[in-house]
Amino acid sequence: MEQLQRLPPELWVSIFSYLSTEDRHVVRTCCRYLKRLVDHPSLWRADTVLLSDLRRYTYGFWDTLRHRKLTRVAVRHLRRKEWRRLVKFLPSLTAIVFVDGGRLYREKYLENLARFPALRDFGVRNATWDEPMLGRSLSEQLRDRLTHLSVCNIRLTCTVEFINTVSQLVNLRYLLFHQQGEGYGLDTVRPVPCAAFHNLLLHLKKLQHLSWGMRGEPPEPLPEDYLSPADPEQPGAFRYGGPALTSLELVDYPETLLPENALRSLTSLRSLSVRYRYIREGVECRLRTWLSPLQQLETLSIIGGNSLAVYTTTIPSSVTRLTLRVAITLKDMDSIAPKVPALEHLDIEQNRSSGSLCRRIPMLFPQLRTLRTVFPQRTRERPAEPPPAASPGAAGAPGGASFILRDYLNGHPWPSPGVQELINQLRELSENRITVITTMRQRNQLRECDCVWEGD
Ligand SMILES: [Zn+2]
């Protein structure tokens, strides 16, 4: 004990900041002194804790969360008593996401949200509402407070009504809306009508990130200006009147739905992510024309869809971070490399030619600092038991160049002998400039709904 106290507490806290969440939990079990130090709020600031069945948590557990000044939680269905516990023990929450309600809800279910005065970030997924989800009184109370809202896979009574309510949340900077059908039937999902969507974009002046998606296949294509509402104060000559978006994610919007020049007004975008559900034979890939006006783009993610060769010519040279979830050949890599000379981060899918690809990468991308390869696996996340006070910790790369390799195959030794050999080769090829990291990235419960999370 005396030996432990030879180091000042600040230094211990600083040392613990380099540990993973799991390792911090191991430290907690050592002794009371270290337990107190490792629970220092600065070490848990970025944490989102998944709480499930709140009645089983002890006072000691809540005390730990309070001591850590925890502000973000993910919860499943909350019964009335559980709501009360949350309000009582964690009144200063800033973020709450309902990850898997899976039930039928009424308007009053969310009324308790107004009892968290610091709430700014709210999300809800996988449930059905048979009354308006954000009723008038709740939306008025949250109107100025909310900066982040995410709604995924929620069956609403009326989509347009919901979008009109969201338009009132004038301080929103982040909006995720992945649309599900209305009512109870298995009806076709219709996109949010142009007029309601434009109204939303014109009202949310501070919006920076928009993730827009839907399930199902609407029969009609959307109009040319769907993502480009005209400024109503400048009639006559067209002027874009929407928010200066820096990040856009399109989830399952088929090529047939958005027009060729859909992104022409979004020149402020620094990040674009396009997720395709299907590969469409015989439909022209629109990425080529979507990408060409985006001259400030830094981050590009393409998940699925057509072959790379169709759009590599228009990938902006400003891109420094590229994620691709399509089959990549050596030829594709050769043609992409000169397009993105400043590329620093590459994230690709493991395939048969990955070995040869990886070996060429240090030469093709001289600025590259991280490489991540994933094994294709399209399964949904299994609901896991939340360990008490468990939390995702960013698996940050230490300074310097690093390659991250990831394996989803359970039960296999990791890194497998093949991958280990590849890692050794990469080290050699880059003359040890490369640090190899094999840790898994943790899911960000607040931001990553089932549509976008690709983990196990
Ligand atoms: Zn989603």
Residues whose N, C-alpha, C, O or C-beta is under 5 A from the ligand:
A	BS01	ZN	C152 H178 C449 D450 C451
